[in-house]
Amino acid sequence: MPENDRVSERRHVLVLPDRDAAEEVAEELPDRFGVAETPQLFRDALAGEDDAEDAQWLVVVEDPDGRLDAAALDELAAEHEGWLEAP
Protein backbone atom coordinates (compact mmCIF):
# COMPACT_ATOMS: atom_id res chain seq x y z
CA MET A 1 0.00 0.00 0.00
CA PRO A 2 1.49 3.39 -0.94
CA GLU A 3 2.44 5.65 1.94
CA ASN A 4 -0.12 8.29 0.94
CA ASP A 5 -2.98 5.79 1.22
CA ARG A 6 -2.25 4.89 4.83
CA VAL A 7 -4.00 6.75 7.62
CA SER A 8 -1.31 8.05 9.91
CA GLU A 9 -2.17 7.59 13.58
CA ARG A 10 -0.45 10.56 15.21
CA ARG A 11 -0.17 11.54 18.82
CA HIS A 12 1.30 14.70 20.32
CA VAL A 13 2.64 14.81 23.87
CA LEU A 14 2.87 18.17 25.62
CA VAL A 15 4.97 18.23 28.80
CA LEU A 16 3.84 20.68 31.50
CA PRO A 17 5.33 21.58 34.87
CA ASP A 18 2.25 20.82 36.98
CA ARG A 19 -1.34 19.62 36.96
CA ASP A 20 -2.86 23.11 36.83
CA ALA A 21 -0.90 23.97 33.68
CA ALA A 22 -1.83 20.64 32.09
CA GLU A 23 -5.52 21.19 32.82
CA GLU A 24 -5.37 24.73 31.39
CA VAL A 25 -3.73 23.48 28.19
CA ALA A 26 -6.29 20.67 27.86
CA GLU A 27 -9.10 23.22 28.21
CA GLU A 28 -7.58 25.52 25.55
CA LEU A 29 -7.03 22.82 22.92
CA PRO A 30 -10.64 22.61 21.62
CA ASP A 31 -10.96 26.38 21.14
CA ARG A 32 -7.52 26.99 19.65
CA PHE A 33 -7.12 23.85 17.57
CA GLY A 34 -10.60 22.37 17.16
CA VAL A 35 -9.60 19.20 18.98
CA ALA A 36 -12.75 17.10 19.31
CA GLU A 37 -11.47 14.33 21.59
CA THR A 38 -10.74 15.17 25.19
CA PRO A 39 -6.95 15.14 25.67
CA GLN A 40 -5.59 12.63 28.18
CA LEU A 41 -3.64 13.86 31.21
CA PHE A 42 -0.94 11.78 32.89
CA ARG A 43 1.36 12.42 35.85
CA ASP A 44 4.97 11.70 34.94
CA ALA A 45 7.08 11.45 38.09
CA LEU A 46 10.77 12.11 37.59
CA ALA A 47 12.98 9.07 38.07
CA GLY A 48 13.51 8.31 41.74
CA GLU A 49 11.08 10.98 42.93
CA ASP A 50 7.92 10.13 44.87
CA ASP A 51 6.98 13.70 45.75
CA ALA A 52 4.11 15.12 43.68
CA GLU A 53 5.98 18.44 43.57
CA ASP A 54 8.60 16.78 41.37
CA ALA A 55 6.12 15.48 38.81
CA GLN A 56 5.61 16.75 35.30
CA TRP A 57 2.24 16.35 33.64
CA LEU A 58 1.68 15.10 30.13
CA VAL A 59 -1.18 16.14 27.87
CA VAL A 60 -1.67 13.57 25.11
CA VAL A 61 -3.50 14.80 22.03
CA GLU A 62 -4.66 12.35 19.37
CA ASP A 63 -4.22 13.66 15.82
CA PRO A 64 -5.26 10.83 13.47
CA ASP A 65 -5.46 13.12 10.43
CA GLY A 66 -2.10 14.79 11.12
CA ARG A 67 -3.72 18.23 10.90
CA LEU A 68 -2.38 19.81 14.10
CA ASP A 69 0.57 22.18 13.75
CA ALA A 70 3.41 20.96 15.96
CA ALA A 71 4.96 24.45 16.19
CA ALA A 72 1.65 25.92 17.39
CA LEU A 73 1.26 23.13 19.97
CA ASP A 74 4.81 23.80 21.19
CA GLU A 75 3.96 27.51 21.46
CA LEU A 76 0.86 26.71 23.53
CA ALA A 77 2.91 24.50 25.86
CA ALA A 78 5.60 27.20 26.15
CA GLU A 79 2.96 29.72 27.25
CA HIS A 80 2.49 27.42 30.27
CA GLU A 81 6.23 26.79 30.84
CA GLY A 82 6.18 23.47 29.00
CA TRP A 83 7.13 22.04 25.63
CA LEU A 84 6.01 19.63 22.92
CA GLU A 85 7.86 16.33 23.17
CA ALA A 86 9.68 15.44 19.95
CA PRO A 87 8.25 12.36 18.17
Protein Blocks (a to p, Z undefined) as FASTA:
>chain_A
ZZklpccddddddddfbfklmmmmmmmmmmmnopabdcdddddddehiabfklpccdddd
ddfkopacfklmmmmmmmnopacddZZ
